[in-house]
């Protein structure tokens, strides 16, 4: 995947997650009592639900985990 395609993918995914969360706030699905604690958890849950289930397996998963371990700043 080119760097441009990576940036486009990340931008699209994050825009969609943001739009979903903003819509939930606007429509009153998010309680007014929620502050940064609950909202951070909700954001993490939305990101978790957007994962590609069972796609990162085998050698690809091993390479990913290795890269995350050895690359400072990620």
C-alpha positions in Angstrom: 0.0 0.0 0.0 1.4 3.4 -0.9 1.9 6.0 1.8 -0.8 8.1 0.1 -3.2 5.1 0.2 -2.3 4.5 3.9 -3.0 8.2 4.7 -6.3 8.0 2.8 -7.4 4.8 4.6 -6.5 6.1 8.0 -8.2 9.5 7.3 -11.4 7.7 6.1 -11.5 5.3 9.0 -11.0 8.0 11.6 -13.5 10.3 9.9 -16.1 7.6 10.0 -15.5 6.8 13.7 -15.6 10.5 14.5 -18.9 11.0 12.6 -20.5 8.0 14.4 -19.5 9.4 17.8 -20.6 12.9 17.0 -23.9 11.6 15.7 -24.4 9.6 19.0 -23.7 12.8 21.0 -26.0 14.9 18.8 -28.9 12.4 19.0 -28.6 12.1 22.8 -27.4 8.5 22.8 -24.4 9.6 24.9 -25.3 10.5 28.4 -24.6 14.2 29.3 -22.9 12.9 32.5 -20.1 11.2 30.5 -16.8 13.1 30.6 -13.4 12.3 29.3 -13.2 9.0 31.1 -16.3 7.4 29.5 -15.7 9.1 26.2 -12.2 7.8 25.9 -13.5 4.3 26.6 -16.2 4.8 24.0 -13.7 5.9 21.4 -11.5 2.8 22.2 -14.6 0.6 21.9 -15.5 2.1 18.5 -12.0 1.6 17.3 -12.0 -2.0 18.6 -15.3 -2.7 16.7 -13.8 -1.4 13.5 -11.0 -4.0 13.5 -10.8 -6.5 10.7 -11.8 -9.6 12.6 -9.5 -12.6 12.1 -7.5 -10.9 9.3 -4.2 -10.6 11.2 -3.1 -14.2 11.6 -0.1 -16.4 10.9 3.1 -14.8 9.6 1.4 -11.5 9.1 0.4 -11.3 12.8 3.9 -12.4 13.8 5.5 -9.7 11.6 3.1 -7.1 12.9 3.8 -7.9 16.6 7.6 -7.9 16.0 7.4 -4.5 14.3 5.4 -3.1 17.2 8.0 -4.4 19.7 11.1 -3.2 18.0 9.9 0.2 16.7 10.1 2.9 19.2 7.4 5.6 19.2 4.6 3.4 17.9 
